[in-house]
Amino acid sequence: MDVTFTKEDLAFRSEVREFFVTEYDASVAERSKHGKNAELKEGIITWQKKLYAKGWVAPSWPVEYGGTGWTPTQKFIFETERGIAGAPAVMPFGISMVAPVIYTFGNAEQKAKFLPRILSSDDWWCQGYSEPGAGSDLAALSTTAEHAGDHYVVNGRKIWTTYAQYADWIFCLVRTSKEVRKQQGISFLLIDMKTPGVSVKPIVTIDGKHSLNEVIFDDVAVPVENLIGEQDKGWTYAKALLAHERTGMADVADSKRALAALKDRASVEVNGGTAMIDDPVFQMRLSDIEVELMALEYTELRVIAAMAAGGMPGPESSLLKIKGTETTQAIQELQLQLAAYYGGALPGNLEPEAFGHAFAEEARHGYMYGRAATIYGGSNEVQRNVIAKMVLGV
Ligand SMILES: Cc1cc2nc3c(=O)[nH]c(=O)nc-3n(C[C@H](O)[C@H](O)[C@H](O)COP(=O)(O)OP(=O)(O)OC[C@H]3O[C@@H](n4cnc5c(N)ncnc54)[C@H](O)[C@@H]3O)c2cc1C
């Protein structure tokens, strides 16, 4: 494994750093993280359009469709700098999830119709995989698409569909045959959310926010030209997509930034000169996380080095997902502990602006929403099964 940066890599890093300093508007990104409804959507799109204008919105795409042509090391540098700047990751559903399926398995018309609008963030996509009876056992899905001449008639219900309330399009796994093994009768359909018969019902999560939804299909007519690849072969396409999804879940750059911020805050002195960072138990937990994060970063670099040498992400993507999400949650737990410590000390001891409500609220929200990280993208238990099967051979 060679993870040293070349002179070109270092020059690239300076360019990326400069871009984030000059172009990244923290207030826009703040809106994208904490804003409500239209504000949140607008914040995300504004930032993504800046990346698009620079030609940097889709580093993983082939150059011919608008990718950057970066080496895996350059992609790593970009991600690291993004984390340092605190800029949000690109919304994955269009750029990282459906687009690779379209450019890998779609036909020429589909590529021409969908890819440019995904790249420019003119279309917002959501992912219609999970159903009330099909999560970890995704192949058990029962939303049906019946072939009826020049269209399919779709009926069924998807659940946990992130940001469906903003979406122009949804990519769906649907059942087109019940006569074969369950993985074989599934197809991959692109559905316009404005089609009559599509409705969206909000699900408010324990953090009090609305990002999840149910999407209901009631006799929805979908043109056959919206089928990706061959009918009944959707499972193959979906599996390819899941590997892409999990590889991006290590979140090393974001965790490093969160950890640095945590240390800063824990150094604030209260009660006549004590700070949380002086507590030996807190220190121990902090050090544990730092070691885990460093190990995670090197594992990610190893995967990057293997991909640079022509490999594909394999079971390592499951490993990165498990350790990445566990580390994120460990940081969120410490943030909450910190908020409680300083919250208790606040009256009379500390000016609210020095350590105030905003941090406590962020810690609470991060902790609550963060519980989901070990569930989405394929639960961590299921990822352990993948590793057991593919790495240990059990
Ligand atoms: C915040 C959030 C956002 C999401 N966004 C989307 C989205 O945009 N689109 C979408 O399609 N889906 C989305 N999901 C759904 C997500 O993919 C599923 O929640 C996940 O796949 C788990 O499925 P489930 O919820 O049905 O749980 P289940 O599959 O019912 O699992 C319940 C529990 O049993 C465990 N378990 C299940 N099978 C096994 C096994 N074989 N071995 C060991 N343990 C097992 C699981 O680990 C889990 O702890 C989202 C979920 C969350 C929480």
The ligand as an ORCA input file, in Angstrom:
! r2SCAN-3c Opt
* xyz 0 1
  C     -32.854      7.317      8.759
  C     -33.153      6.244      7.749
  C     -33.182      6.570      6.410
  C     -33.510      5.601      5.452
  N     -33.625      5.972      4.139
  C     -34.039      5.059      3.230
  C     -34.287      5.454      1.876
  O     -34.118      6.621      1.505
  N     -34.736      4.518      1.016
  C     -34.930      3.207      1.388
  O     -35.295      2.403      0.534
  N     -34.721      2.814      2.662
  C     -34.293      3.701      3.595
  N     -34.104      3.316      4.899
  C     -34.436      1.943      5.293
  C     -33.252      1.083      5.671
  O     -32.543      0.671      4.547
  C     -33.822     -0.098      6.484
  O     -34.296      0.433      7.711
  C     -32.787     -1.166      6.762
  O     -32.456     -1.841      5.585
  C     -33.305     -2.190      7.816
  O     -34.541     -2.687      7.469
  P     -35.786     -2.648      8.498
  O     -35.910     -1.273      9.032
  O     -36.961     -3.247      7.819
  O     -35.337     -3.576      9.715
  P     -35.384     -5.161      9.762
  O     -34.834     -5.733      8.517
  O     -36.746     -5.575     10.176
  O     -34.359     -5.457     10.931
  C     -34.729     -5.365     12.316
  C     -33.515     -5.785     13.154
  O     -33.177     -7.162     12.877
  C     -31.814     -7.268     12.457
  N     -31.696     -8.296     11.413
  C     -32.483     -8.436     10.307
  N     -32.056     -9.471      9.570
  C     -30.973     -9.996     10.193
  C     -30.096    -11.084      9.909
  N     -30.239    -11.816      8.813
  N     -29.084    -11.310     10.783
  C     -28.914    -10.560     11.898
  N     -29.725     -9.520     12.221
  C     -30.737     -9.245     11.373
  C     -31.462     -5.898     11.916
  O     -30.084     -5.652     12.007
  C     -32.252     -4.973     12.831
  O     -31.563     -4.751     14.018
  C     -33.767      4.256      5.870
  C     -33.697      3.920      7.226
  C     -33.413      4.898      8.163
  C     -33.380      4.489      9.615
*
